[in-house]
Amino acid sequence: MISASPTFAFDESSLSRQSASYAAVFIDFENVYYHLRPLLVDEDRTQDISLELIRAIRTFLSTEHHERCIIQHAYADFEQLEVNAQGQLYLIGIDSHNVLGTEHKNAADMRLCIDVLETLYTRPEIKTFIFVAGDRDYIPVIQHLKKHAKTVRAVAFEGNVSGDLRMNVGEGFINAMSLLSKLSISELEVGKERRSENRKVEYEAVKEQRKVAIPLTTAKFERVMRLTDEDSMIALEILLQHYGDKAEVWFSPFLNKMRQSMQHLAEYERKALITTLADHGAVKVEKRRAEPNDYSVLIVNWNHPDVQDLNPGA
């Protein structure tokens, strides 16, 4: 008599657990906290939304990518935060690291990168590394991870992420706003509008103070057109704010100022903005002979309508 073959129940959850890969999450908590705080009318909600984001990240990685987070670290100068963030992080399974702040605010970044490298070399089962941060300082370690065939993802808010970092992670970028609840998104949108209005008020105040003597120039501007996008106007504003009293502006220092104020753009995009300013006749780029190397300068067109709008002295 031939016995019947044994039957096996198909356990979908068991299969999911077996196929899940392991991930490590590294959170620049200070970066997240201080980005959210000025956007919220109720500052007491800053910690709640920060923790909501962290919980949502783990759920998203599990459901969308079948990645199980078995290492989770958060970094900040927690003594400077007005809330008991470390206690709350402990309750949701996050290992927190108190890193004393420095003048250049890079201590937490350095500790985070050291721990990432230690995880890379001591935990080979970790296939995915998630950075909850947007600073371009993490680019070298991200590139190193990719050379070791690791999957790298970055979670950050639009406007608080370096364009260069976003370019390095490519499709691995996750917009933090998309992970939050509708209530939290609504609160942040209200705060964003408020900050935009405050920025306009501050800009008008600075504009009134910028009545400086116009440097003489003999440069010729053949074509003059209005700038049509916000980033170009911001770049022109940075130029006038920092170098409005200069007859010639060195290219490299101006680009450095743009890096500081327009971190959401990649380097090629910032350089493209300078080309846009020149194409619209707001500035002119000229070469200067020097030893050992030639250098480029920008000359402002003080008759350009956008320059005159931004600078009452023009």
C-alpha positions as CSV (number, residue, x, y, z in Angstrom):
1,M,0.0,0.0,0.0
2,I,1.5,3.3,-1.0
3,S,1.3,5.9,1.6
4,A,0.1,9.4,0.7
5,S,2.8,12.0,0.4
6,P,3.0,14.4,3.3
7,T,1.5,17.8,2.8
8,F,3.1,21.0,3.8
9,A,1.3,24.2,4.6
10,F,2.6,27.2,2.6
11,D,3.8,29.8,5.2
12,E,4.1,33.1,3.4
13,S,5.4,34.9,6.4
14,S,8.1,32.3,6.9
15,L,9.2,32.6,3.3
16,S,9.3,36.4,3.7
17,R,11.5,36.0,6.7
18,Q,13.9,33.7,4.9
19,S,14.2,35.9,1.9
20,A,14.7,39.1,3.9
21,S,18.1,40.7,3.8
22,Y,19.8,42.4,6.7
23,A,20.2,46.2,6.9
24,A,21.9,48.8,9.1
25,V,20.4,52.2,9.8
26,F,22.6,55.2,10.7
27,I,20.7,58.3,11.8
28,D,22.1,61.8,12.0
29,F,19.5,62.7,14.6
30,E,20.7,66.2,15.1
31,N,20.4,66.9,11.4
32,V,16.8,65.7,11.3
33,Y,15.8,67.4,14.5
34,Y,17.1,70.8,13.6
35,H,15.7,70.7,10.2
36,L,12.2,69.9,11.5
37,R,12.2,72.3,14.4
38,P,11.9,75.7,12.6
39,L,9.2,74.2,10.3
40,L,6.8,73.5,13.1
41,V,4.5,76.0,14.8
42,D,4.5,73.7,17.8
43,E,8.2,73.0,18.5
44,D,7.2,70.3,21.0
45,R,6.2,68.2,18.0
46,T,9.7,68.0,16.7
47,Q,10.7,64.9,18.6
48,D,7.4,63.2,17.9
49,I,7.8,63.6,14.1
50,S,11.5,62.6,14.2
51,L,10.6,59.4,16.0
52,E,7.6,58.8,13.6
53,L,10.0,59.1,10.7
54,I,12.4,56.5,12.2
55,R,9.6,54.0,12.8
56,A,8.3,54.6,9.3
57,I,11.7,54.0,7.7
58,R,11.9,50.5,9.3
59,T,8.4,49.7,8.1
60,F,9.1,50.9,4.6
61,L,12.3,48.9,4.3
62,S,10.6,45.8,5.5
63,T,7.5,46.0,3.3
64,E,9.0,47.5,0.2
65,H,12.5,46.0,0.1
66,H,12.2,43.0,2.5
67,E,15.1,44.5,4.4
68,R,15.2,43.7,8.2
69,C,17.0,46.4,10.2
70,I,19.2,44.6,12.8
71,I,21.6,47.5,13.5
72,Q,20.2,50.9,14.3
73,H,22.3,53.9,15.5
74,A,21.5,57.5,16.1
75,Y,24.0,60.3,16.7
76,A,23.7,63.8,18.2
77,D,24.9,66.1,20.9
78,F,21.9,65.0,22.9
79,E,22.8,67.2,25.9
80,Q,22.0,70.2,23.7
81,L,18.6,69.0,22.8
82,E,15.7,70.2,25.0
83,V,14.1,66.8,25.0
84,N,14.8,63.3,26.3
85,A,15.5,61.9,22.9
86,Q,17.8,59.2,24.0
87,G,15.2,57.6,26.3
88,Q,12.6,57.7,23.5
89,L,15.1,56.2,21.0
90,Y,15.9,53.4,23.4
91,L,12.2,52.5,23.7
92,I,12.0,51.9,19.9
93,G,15.2,49.9,19.8
94,I,17.7,52.6,18.6
95,D,21.2,52.7,20.0
96,S,22.0,56.4,20.7
97,H,25.4,57.9,20.8
98,N,26.0,61.2,22.5
99,V,28.7,63.1,20.5
100,L,29.8,66.4,21.8
101,G,29.2,69.2,19.3
102,T,32.0,71.2,17.8
103,E,32.4,74.5,16.1
104,H,32.3,72.9,12.7
105,K,29.6,70.3,13.7
106,N,31.4,67.4,12.2
107,A,32.0,65.2,15.3
108,A,28.7,63.3,14.8
109,D,29.4,62.8,11.1
110,M,32.8,61.4,11.9
111,R,31.6,59.0,14.5
112,L,28.8,57.8,12.2
113,C,31.2,57.1,9.4
114,I,33.6,55.2,11.7
115,D,30.7,53.0,12.8
116,V,29.6,52.4,9.2
117,L,33.1,51.2,8.3
118,E,33.3,49.0,11.4
119,T,30.0,47.4,10.4
120,L,31.1,47.0,6.9
121,Y,34.3,45.0,7.9
122,T,32.9,43.0,10.9
123,R,29.3,42.2,9.8
124,P,29.4,40.7,6.3
125,E,25.7,39.7,6.6
126,I,24.7,43.3,6.3
127,K,23.9,44.0,2.7
128,T,22.2,47.4,2.9
129,F,23.3,50.6,4.6
130,I,20.7,53.3,5.2
131,F,21.8,56.9,6.0
132,V,19.2,59.1,7.6
133,A,21.0,62.3,6.6
134,G,21.6,64.6,3.8
135,D,25.1,66.1,4.3
136,R,27.6,65.8,1.4
137,D,30.2,64.8,4.1
138,Y,28.9,61.2,3.8
139,I,29.8,60.9,0.1
140,P,33.2,59.3,0.6
141,V,31.9,56.5,2.8
142,I,28.9,56.0,0.6
143,Q,31.2,55.5,-2.4
144,H,33.3,53.1,-0.4
145,L,30.3,51.0,0.5
146,K,29.2,50.8,-3.2
147,K,32.7,49.6,-4.1
148,H,32.1,46.7,-1.8
149,A,28.9,45.9,-3.6
150,K,26.6,47.1,-0.8
151,T,23.2,48.7,-1.4
152,V,23.1,52.2,-0.1
153,R,20.0,54.2,0.6
154,A,19.6,57.8,2.0
155,V,16.5,59.2,3.7
156,A,16.3,63.0,3.8
157,F,13.9,65.9,3.3
158,E,13.8,67.7,0.0
159,G,15.8,71.0,0.6
160,N,17.9,69.4,3.3
161,V,19.8,67.0,1.2
162,S,23.0,67.7,-0.7
163,G,22.5,67.3,-4.5
164,D,25.9,65.6,-4.7
165,L,24.9,63.0,-2.1
166,R,21.6,62.4,-3.8
167,M,23.4,61.9,-7.1
168,N,25.7,59.3,-5.5
169,V,22.8,57.2,-4.0
170,G,20.7,57.6,-7.2
171,E,17.6,55.5,-7.0
172,G,18.4,54.8,-3.3
173,F,17.2,58.2,-2.3
174,I,14.0,58.2,-0.2
175,N,12.1,61.4,0.4
176,A,11.4,61.5,4.1
177,M,8.2,63.5,3.6
178,S,6.6,60.6,1.8
179,L,7.0,58.4,4.9
180,L,5.2,60.6,7.3
181,S,1.5,60.7,8.3
182,K,-0.9,63.2,6.7
183,L,-1.1,65.1,10.0
184,S,2.7,65.5,10.2
185,I,2.9,66.5,6.5
186,S,0.2,69.1,7.1
187,E,2.0,70.6,10.0
188,L,5.3,70.8,8.0
189,E,3.6,72.4,5.0
190,V,2.1,75.2,7.3
191,G,5.6,75.8,8.8
192,K,7.2,75.8,5.3
193,E,4.8,78.6,4.2
194,R,5.5,80.5,7.3
195,R,9.3,80.3,6.8
196,S,8.9,81.4,3.2
197,E,7.0,84.5,4.3
198,N,9.6,85.3,7.0
199,R,12.3,84.9,4.3
200,K,10.6,87.5,2.2
201,V,10.4,90.0,5.1
202,E,14.1,89.4,5.9
203,Y,15.0,89.8,2.2
204,E,13.2,93.2,2.0
205,A,15.1,94.4,5.1
206,V,18.5,93.3,3.6
207,K,17.5,94.9,0.3
208,E,17.1,98.3,2.0
209,Q,20.5,98.0,3.5
210,R,22.3,97.1,0.3
211,K,22.5,100.6,-1.2
212,V,26.2,100.5,-2.0
213,A,28.2,102.4,-4.6
214,I,28.3,100.6,-7.9
215,P,31.8,99.5,-9.0
216,L,32.8,100.9,-12.4
217,T,33.1,98.4,-15.3
218,T,33.7,98.6,-19.0
219,A,32.3,95.1,-19.8
220,K,29.8,94.9,-22.7
221,F,26.6,92.9,-22.3
222,E,25.0,92.2,-25.7
223,R,22.0,90.2,-24.6
224,V,19.8,90.9,-21.5
225,M,16.9,88.7,-20.5
226,R,15.0,88.2,-17.3
227,L,15.8,85.2,-15.1
228,T,12.9,82.8,-15.0
229,D,13.7,80.3,-12.3
230,E,14.0,80.6,-8.5
231,D,17.5,78.9,-8.2
232,S,19.0,81.4,-10.6
233,M,17.5,84.3,-8.7
234,I,18.9,82.9,-5.4
235,A,22.4,82.5,-7.0
236,L,22.2,86.1,-8.1
237,E,21.1,87.2,-4.7
238,I,24.1,85.3,-3.1
239,L,26.4,87.0,-5.6
240,L,25.2,90.5,-4.7
241,Q,24.9,89.9,-1.0
242,H,28.6,88.8,-0.6
243,Y,30.3,90.6,-3.5
244,G,28.0,93.5,-4.4
245,D,30.8,96.0,-3.8
246,K,33.4,94.3,-6.0
247,A,34.2,95.2,-9.6
248,E,35.2,91.6,-10.3
249,V,34.2,88.5,-8.4
250,W,36.5,85.5,-8.4
251,F,34.7,82.4,-9.7
252,S,35.9,79.9,-7.0
253,P,34.9,81.9,-3.8
254,F,31.5,82.6,-5.3
255,L,31.0,78.9,-6.0
256,N,32.0,78.1,-2.4
257,K,29.2,80.5,-1.2
258,M,26.8,78.7,-3.4
259,R,27.8,75.3,-2.0
260,Q,27.0,76.6,1.5
261,S,23.7,78.1,0.6
262,M,22.5,75.7,-2.1
263,Q,23.4,72.3,-0.8
264,H,20.3,70.8,-2.3
265,L,22.0,71.1,-5.8
266,A,24.7,68.9,-7.2
267,E,28.0,70.6,-8.2
268,Y,27.3,70.5,-11.9
269,E,23.9,72.1,-11.2
270,R,25.5,75.0,-9.3
271,K,28.0,75.6,-12.1
272,A,25.1,75.5,-14.6
273,L,23.4,78.3,-12.7
274,I,26.5,80.5,-13.3
275,T,26.1,79.7,-17.0
276,T,22.5,80.7,-16.8
277,L,23.3,84.0,-15.2
278,A,25.8,84.7,-18.0
279,D,23.4,83.6,-20.8
280,H,20.8,86.0,-19.5
281,G,23.3,88.9,-19.3
282,A,23.2,89.2,-15.5
283,V,27.0,88.5,-15.4
284,K,29.9,88.1,-17.7
285,V,32.6,85.5,-17.3
286,E,36.1,86.6,-18.2
287,K,39.5,85.0,-18.0
288,R,42.5,86.6,-16.3
289,R,46.1,85.8,-16.9
290,A,48.1,84.8,-13.8
291,E,51.0,82.6,-12.7
292,P,51.0,79.7,-12.3
293,N,47.4,79.4,-13.5
294,D,44.8,81.6,-15.2
295,Y,41.6,82.2,-13.3
296,S,38.0,83.3,-14.1
297,V,36.1,86.2,-12.8
298,L,32.5,87.3,-12.9
299,I,31.5,90.9,-13.8
300,V,28.0,92.0,-12.7
301,N,25.7,93.8,-15.2
302,W,24.4,96.6,-13.0
303,N,21.9,97.6,-15.7
304,H,20.2,94.1,-15.7
305,P,16.6,94.4,-14.5
306,D,17.0,91.5,-12.0
307,V,20.2,93.0,-10.6
308,Q,18.4,96.4,-10.2
309,D,15.4,94.6,-8.4
310,L,17.8,92.9,-6.0
311,N,20.1,95.9,-5.5
312,P,18.5,99.4,-5.1
313,G,21.9,101.0,-5.6
314,A,22.2,99.7,-9.1
